[in-house]
Each structure stands twice: as C-alpha cells, then as structure tokens.
Amino acid sequence: MLQNLDCPLCNSPSVPRHLFDMPEPTPRSGSIAYRYDCPVCGTYRISDLLIDWLGHSQLTSADRLHLSTAACWHATKGTPLFLREPEDMNIFVQTYEAKAVAALISAGEVQDPWRLPIHAVDRATELKTAEAKILAHALLERRVVHIRTRVRDMVNPDERAPLSWWERGE
C-alpha cells in the first residue's frame, strides 16, 4: 500500500485516482498499478514496485525535473505512460530526448545557438522556452549533443559573427 501520496516522479501533492491489478505482472514490475493525475506530470500509470524504487533511489532534483517534463510531454501528446520497471523510464525519456536532439540539430547554422534552436525544441516538445533551455543544457552536459562554431569568411565586414550549430554527441 502507498505510504506517500505525492507524485512519485516530481513529489508534487497528487493522489492516485485508481488502483488496479497489473496486466501480466512480473517479479520486477509488481502486481499493482496506480493511475496518477498529477498537475505537473500529467496522467500516467505506475507500478507499486517502481513507486517503491523511486522512493529509495538517489535521483537528483534535476533527474526528477527531467522525468516530470518527459511524462508531461507524453501526456499532452495523448500517449500517457505506463511505467512498470526502471527501464521503462529510460525508454520514455529517450523518446522525448530524441525529439529535442533532432530539433537542435535541424536548426542548422545560427549566430546564437541558444535562441532559434531552443525555439525549435519548444515546438518539437511543446515545452516553455526556459524548460527547453534546461533540457538543452542537460543534453549538452551529458554529451548527448555539442555545439560547433566557425568564423565566417571575412569578405563582408557585416557578416563577421561566428556561426554555430548543434551536432549529435558521443
């Protein structure tokens, strides 16, 4: 039974709305699942064992923000998550991150790599600009992407600003 009724992903006050038996339970996924309607993360379902794992995990506040944002993105896209095991979290975060990486790379060469590419992430993920910037910083820190810069040709003095672009990382 749940000891803490806060959202397991973001720790916001949230009450599980439904309790149901897990379809095809496994020792790693548990046998009970809860449906959360979190004001931050949106609607998702999660197994009792994953709730317990999240409660004892060493996730940082940045990790929780990332999970929460990805869950919200899936919920707004009409594909609410059903999290059974820790590996499920990796899968849904990768799907969300893949859209952000593609948006950053598709922005092409720009004078400010933190402006138009971030707006491309806004559109692809439906995040607010500040959240998109946080996501881009996290991807950069984890070396999922990196920024390249080159100096333009000096033929036209008005075009001396360097150009930057995002590339897939290691």
C-alpha positions in Angstrom: 0.0 0.0 0.0 1.2 3.5 -0.7 2.9 5.3 2.2 3.3 8.6 0.5 0.6 10.0 -1.8 2.8 12.6 -3.5 3.6 12.1 -7.2 6.5 9.6 -7.4 8.1 11.5 -10.3 8.1 15.1 -9.2 7.0 14.9 -5.5 4.0 17.3 -6.1 0.9 16.7 -4.0 -1.1 14.2 -6.0 -3.5 11.4 -5.1 -3.6 8.2 -7.1 -7.0 8.1 -8.7 -7.3 4.4 -9.5 -5.9 1.2 -8.2 -5.9 -1.8 -10.5 -4.3 -5.2 -10.9 -1.2 -5.2 -13.2 -1.7 -6.8 -16.5 0.9 -9.6 -16.9 2.7 -9.0 -13.6 6.4 -9.9 -13.3 8.6 -10.1 -10.2 10.3 -6.9 -11.4 7.1 -4.9 -12.1 4.9 -5.9 -9.2 1.3 -6.8 -9.2 -0.5 -3.5 -8.6 -0.5 -0.3 -10.6 -1.7 3.2 -9.7 -3.0 5.9 -12.0 -1.8 9.4 -11.2 -3.3 12.7 -12.4 -0.5 15.0 -11.4 -0.9 18.7 -12.0 2.8 18.8 -13.0 3.5 15.5 -14.8 0.0 14.9 -16.3 -1.7 11.5 -16.2 0.3 8.3 -16.1 0.2 4.8 -14.6 3.0 3.3 -12.4 3.6 0.0 -10.7 3.8 -0.3 -7.0 7.4 -1.7 -7.2 8.6 1.3 -9.3 7.0 3.7 -6.8 9.0 2.0 -4.1 12.2 2.1 -6.2 11.8 5.8 -6.9 11.3 6.4 -3.2 14.6 4.8 -2.4 16.6 6.0 -5.4 19.2 8.6 -5.4 17.6 10.7 -8.1 18.6 14.4 -8.1 16.1 17.2 -8.4 17.3 17.7 -11.9 16.6 14.0 -12.7 13.2 14.3 -11.3 12.5 17.5 -13.3 13.6 15.7 -16.4 11.3 12.7 -15.7 8.4 15.0 -14.9 8.9 17.1 -18.0 9.1 13.9 -20.2 5.9 12.5 -18.5 4.0 15.7 -19.1 5.1 15.7 -22.7 3.8 12.2 -23.3 0.6 13.0 -21.5 -0.1 16.1 -23.7 0.7 14.0 -26.8 -2.1 11.6 -25.8 0.3 8.8 -25.0 0.3 8.6 -21.2 3.0 6.5 -19.7 2.6 3.1 -18.1 5.8 2.7 -16.0 6.4 -0.8 -14.8 10.1 -1.0 -14.3 13.1 1.4 -14.1 14.0 0.6 -17.7 10.6 2.0 -18.8 11.7 5.4 -17.6 14.8 5.2 -19.8 12.6 4.3 -22.8 10.2 7.2 -22.4 12.9 9.7 -21.6 14.9 8.6 -24.7 11.8 9.1 -26.9 11.4 12.6 -25.6 15.1 13.5 -25.8 15.3 12.2 -29.4 12.8 14.8 -30.4 14.8 17.6 -28.7 18.1 16.4 -30.2 16.5 16.3 -33.7 15.1 19.8 -33.2 18.5 21.2 -32.1 20.4 19.6 -35.0 17.8 20.6 -37.6 18.1 24.3 -36.6 21.3 24.4 -38.7 23.9 27.2 -38.6 22.9 30.2 -36.4 24.5 33.2 -34.8 23.1 32.3 -31.3 22.9 28.6 -30.6 20.7 29.4 -27.6 18.0 31.2 -29.4 16.5 29.7 -32.6 17.5 26.1 -31.8 15.8 26.4 -28.4 12.7 27.6 -30.1 12.9 24.6 -32.3 12.9 22.4 -29.2 9.9 24.4 -27.9 7.9 23.5 -31.0 9.1 19.8 -31.1 8.5 19.1 -27.4 5.8 21.7 -26.5 8.0 23.0 -23.6 8.2 26.5 -22.5 11.4 28.3 -23.6 13.0 28.1 -20.1 12.3 24.4 -19.9 13.6 23.8 -23.4 16.8 25.6 -22.4 17.2 23.5 -19.3 16.7 20.3 -21.4 19.3 21.5 -23.9 21.8 22.3 -21.1 21.2 18.8 -19.7 21.8 17.2 -23.1 25.0 19.3 -23.5 26.3 18.3 -20.1 25.6 14.6 -20.7 27.4 15.0 -24.1 24.3 13.8 -26.0 24.9 16.9 -28.2 27.6 19.5 -28.6 27.9 22.9 -30.2 30.3 23.6 -33.0 31.4 27.1 -34.1 33.2 28.5 -37.1 34.2 32.0 -38.1 32.6 33.3 -41.3 34.6 34.4 -44.2 35.7 38.0 -43.9 34.6 39.1 -47.3 31.7 41.1 -46.0 32.6 43.0 -42.8 28.9 43.0 -41.7 29.0 39.2 -41.5 31.8 38.7 -39.1 29.7 37.0 -36.4 30.7 33.3 -36.0 28.1 30.7 -36.9 27.3 27.8 -34.5 25.3 24.6 -34.9 24.3 21.6 -32.8 25.7 18.1 -33.5 24.9 14.7 -32.1 27.4 13.9 -29.3 29.3 10.8 -28.3 
